[in-house]
């Protein structure tokens, strides 16, 4: 890949910018004390396992993006750290708060078909310390025309091509971290009973887009607490600061669980954290995101997504 800003070749990033998939599994693992060596060795096996499963059905486009949390980084690798890697802060507004929950390794597995995701997830867990290492597991599915369970098309304004690379891929760090990215995940549970009591117009005001036709509302029509008002950021020169999202719906009918798994990649966690601050605290303070009245964040964590080369041949364990 070539850097759209400098024209220089960029190191091989993981499959962050692949198109949305039909199925995904999000696995969050912890590294138990004493199992650092096992996990360190296992990291080098991930790309081989993806090939083993993915080659059987090439049309399913199986990918796995592996990311490492802040605490785990220092336990797994000697030498420098990605300069903005830290534990995700919590954001406390007057009405709603986000949470910061544990996570050492994040696997974002995607394919056209749950069978491949499931097979790869099983092999990864076996290799990374068994079921006890898994602290969160979400199986996401595509819902009709890329809708979330609130009924809106989700992902439309994702940047693509060179704009995505500019916004998502790290360039400004030590050479071994260039080509990486920062990823935030949050598991949201929706109160669909309350949401469905709103009229379609009220729901559209909460999002800032048409529900049936997915057309963005005019700026003057948008409510100050609309989701797409609070998550649109610009820098001092007026350029939009973007993230790449690959949210997936999930749920369990019998538990009345209806969710959105939020996942956002960016070249700096500061952008995603600013969006979270706007959503939870409000911008201006108090004008918080209307979707939070119907959606509760029950997990939240931040990771660094190194390049494929880094994972295939990571620095040694700390001495
Ligand atoms: C309950 C969880 C969430 C749901 C259901 C949701 C849903 C949506 C929907 C339907 C849109 C409009 C279409 C589009 O994707 O462009 C949207 C836009 C967006 N969302 Fe979310 N979202 C959620 C959480 C988040 C979080 C936590 C962030 C960031 C921290 C975020 C950032 C954005 C951004 C940047 C846009 C594009 C805004 C624009 O350029 O117009 N979302 N989201």
Boltz pocket constraint, residues with backbone or C-beta under 6 A from the ligand:
constraints:
  - pocket:
      binder: B
      contacts: [[A, 148], [A, 150], [A, 152], [A, 153], [A, 154], [A, 155], [A, 156], [A, 157], [A, 158], [A, 186], [A, 188], [A, 207], [A, 209], [A, 227], [A, 228], [A, 231], [A, 232], [A, 241], [A, 243], [A, 245], [A, 260], [A, 262], [A, 264], [A, 272], [A, 273], [A, 275], [A, 276], [A, 291], [A, 295]]
      max_distance: 6.0
